[in-house]
Amino acid sequence: MELNQRADIDPGSIEDVRGSGGGGGGIGGLPIGGGGLAGILVTLVVALVGGYFGINTLGAEDSAPAPNSTAQCANEQERTKLLECRNGLYVTSIQRYWQQQLPESFGEQYQPAPTRIFSNRVNTACGAADSGVGPFYCPADDKIYIDLTFYQVLSKELGAPGEFAQPYVLAHEYGHHIQDVLGTEADMRRRQERDPGNANQESVKLELQADCYAGAWAHAAANTVDKDGDKIFTSLTDADIQEGIQAAGQIGDDTLQKRGGGEINPDQFTHGTSEQRQHWFRVGWESGDPKQCDTFSATI
């Protein structure tokens, strides 16, 4: 996978708030921290934030404060070297894809959603969170949040070292934004309220659809262009796509439960098994059609 150093990051796509003191108390008034509160925090984020990625990374190495570091991305020589800049190009590609595809597939206009990079802790319209909850989407402010140290966790601890695993993570979160724009997530929350016994199953369907949307973007990623028509990727191979599929497999509920040393308990699944996550990513990738991502009607 190679990025085009001439491609521009769309203005407003990235908000870098590292080192800005954006921390605070926990969601719902709980303090942020480890220990017994970690599980409570994760539960609250799952309930309030529609895009929680399903991984707790508490204990990951802290990222160094770097306010305004994305300003360096104006330098073409740095644009494909710095993680912040590559991240910005990924986001630009994903949003440019949905700007065209959402009207074509669903008759809705795309609403831009920036990715906010934070370090350790961040305040959101969904409450305060720390990097332990992993990347997430907040529907209350239409932003994706990520501490870039998550990519280290993904590579070193979760067994997904491929570079394309990074944009897969972002594309999954933007899938949740699409669900918010289309009203899919709100519909799912109402069904959960009416039938609490099937709440986890509804969550699994939502997450698998986000994986499928990520695959649909991956299908078109090599042809996405910036505002000036320059391609964002100069090279994207089947091997790169396999890195995304591998990442999806490493974060399935069953795999994470086994990695945590516990027994596999399907009743606690909220994101789908490794096989399911890989399957639905492939559905999106092979079809290139987000309309094929109706996990709520399909047998998952």
N, C-alpha and C positions, 0 to 999 in steps of 0.2 A: 504494500500500500504506500503510495506516494501522494503527497499534497502539493498543490501548485503554489509556489511562493508568490506568484503574481496575483493570486486570488485575494480579494478583500473580504475582511470580516464585516458583515452588515452592522451598521451603527445601531447601538442599542441591544445587540444580541447578547453581550456579556456585561455583567456588573461585577466588578471585583471589589469586595468589601473586606478583604483580609487586612487585619491590623487596624480596623476602624472602630473596634470596641463594640461590635454589634451583638454581644452576648446578652445574657440576662437570665431570668428565672426560667423554670421549665414550663412546658405546655400545661395549661390549666393551673398554673401557680406552683407546680412542682419544681424544685431545684434541679438543674442539670447535673448529672454526675454518674458515677459507676455504682457498683454494689447492687443492693436490692432495688434501687430506683430505676436501674437500667431497663428492666423488663416492663415496669410500669410506663416508663417514657415511651418505649417502643410501642406498647399497646395503644397509648394515646395518639401517637403519630399515625398508626395504622387507622385509627378511627377518624381522625381529623384531616389527615393528609392523604389524598387519593392516590398518590404516586409513590408511596414507600417501596423501596426496591427489594425489601425482604431480607436484609442482612444487617446484623448488628456489628459494627466495627469499633466498638469501644476498646481503647487500648492501642489503637493504631498510632503510629508516629505522628506527632503534631506537625502541621505545616507551618513554615516560617512566615510571619506576617510580611506581606508584600503588596501594600496598597498601590493601586494604579499601575501594577506591573504590566497590565495588558496594553498600556501605552507603547510599550516596546514593539508591539505587533505592527506598528506603522512601518517598521524597518523590514523590508522584504527579506533580507538576509537572516533575520531572526524568526520570521513568521512560521517556518516549518520546523524550527529547532526547539522553541520553547513550548512546554506543555500547555501553558495558558493560551498561546496563539493557536496551536493545533486544536485545542478544545473549542476556540472561537470559530475556526473553520468548520469543525464538525457541526456546531450549532447552526451556522449559516447554511450549510448544506441541507440539514434536516428541515429548517424553516422554509428555505426556498422550495423544497420538494412539496411541503404541505400547502404553501401559498398557491401552487398550481393544482395539486391533486385534490385538495378538499372541495373546491367548487366543482371539479370535474366528476368526482365520485359521489359526493353527498349533497351538492347544491348549496353548500354553506361557505361563507367567506372566512378565510383564516384570520385569526386574531393573534398577532405576534406575542410571544412569551419569552422574556430574557432568561438566560441562565445566570444565576448569582453564585459566584465563587466565594466561599467563606473559609475561615480557619477556626477550627475547634467549636465555636458556637455562633448561632445566628438568630436574630429575631425575624419572624415571618408573620404574615397575617393569620396564619394558622396556629401561632404560638411560637415559643422559643424552642430551638432544637440544637443538638450538638452533633458532631461528626459521627457519633456512634450509631446513628440511625441510618447511615448510608445516604445515597442520593434520593431525593424525593421531589414531588411536585405538589405545590400548594394551590388548590383551586381558588382560594380566597383572594390571592393576589396575582394569579396566573404567572408564577415563576417556578423555574426548576432550580433546586439548590444542590450544590455539591462541594464537598471538601476534596480537593484533588488528590489528597493522600489515599482516597478510596481506591484509586487505580493501583497503588502499591499493594493494598490488601487483595484486590482482585487478582493480581499477578502472583504475588508471593505466598499468599495464604489460602486462596480459593482455587488455585490451579488454572487460571485463565490468563496466561502471560501475553497472548497475542495483542498487537496494537489495535486491531479492529474491535477488540472487546470494549475499548473505550467509547467509540461512537455508538456501539450497540447499547451500552448503558444509557447514554443520552437519548437515543432514539426511542428506547422503551419509555423513558419519562415523558418525552414529547407525545408518545402514544396516549398517555394519561391526559395530556392537555387536549388532544383531539377528542377524547371521550368526554371531557368537560364541555368543550365547545358544542358537541353534538347532543349533550344531555344524557349520554349513556351512563355516566357515573351517578348522576342524580337519580336516574331510574333504578339503578342497582341498589342504591342506599334505601330507597323506598321499599323495594322488595325485601331487603334485609330486615327492615323494621316490621314488615307484615309477617315475615316468616323467619324468626331468629335461628331456628334450627338449621336452616340452609344458608346462613350468613357466610360461612367459610366457603361454601361451594360457589356462591355468587362472587366472592372476592377472587377465587381462582379463575373464574371466567373473565373477569375484568383484567387480571394480570396477563392471562394468555392472549387476550386480544391486543394488549399493549405490545407483547412480544411479536405478534403477527404484524402489527403496524410497523414495528421496527424492521421486520423482514421486508415489508413492502418498500420502505425507504431504501434499504440496502440494495434492492433490485434496481433502483433508479439512481443510486448515489453517484455512480461514475459519470452520469450525464448532468448532474446538478451544476449550476453556474452561479457566479456572483452577479451583482447588479450591473456590471459592465460586460457580462457575457463570457467571462473567463471561467473555464472549468475549475472546480474546486479540487477534484482528484485528478491527477495525471495518470495514476495507475491503481486499479482495484481488481484483484484476481479472485478466482474461486477459493484459493488458499486463504485469502483474507476473510472471505465469507465464512469459511470453516472455523476461523478464530471466533467469530461471533456466535456460531452454533455451539462451539465448545464452551464459551462463557455461559450461554443459556443453560447448558447441561450442568455446569458446576454450581449453579445457584438454585437448582430445583429443591423443593421442600424436603424430599426424601434424602437427597445427597447432603443437605445441610444438617438434617437430623442425625444422619450417620456420622458426619464429621464432628458433631458435637458430642458423640459418644452415647447417644440415646437410641431407643428403639424407634423404628419408623411407625408413626401414628398418623394415618390418613385423616383422622378427625381434626387434626391440628393444621392441616394444609391450608395455606392462604394464597399461594402463588402458583401451585402446580408442581408436578413431579419433573424431574430432569427430562424424561422422555416427552412429556407434554410440552414443556417450554421449547425444546428443540423442534418438535413437530410443528408447532404453530409459528415459530420463526420461519421455518421452511415453507409453510403455506404462503406466508407473505412474500418471501423471497422468490419462490418458484412462480407464483402467479403474477407478482407485481401489481396486484389488485387489492386495495384495502377493503373492497366490498366483500372479499372472500374471508374476511376476518370476523365473521359473526359467530363468535364462540358461544353466545347465549342461546342460539338456536341449534348449533351443531352438537354432536356427541363428542365431548372433549376427551 
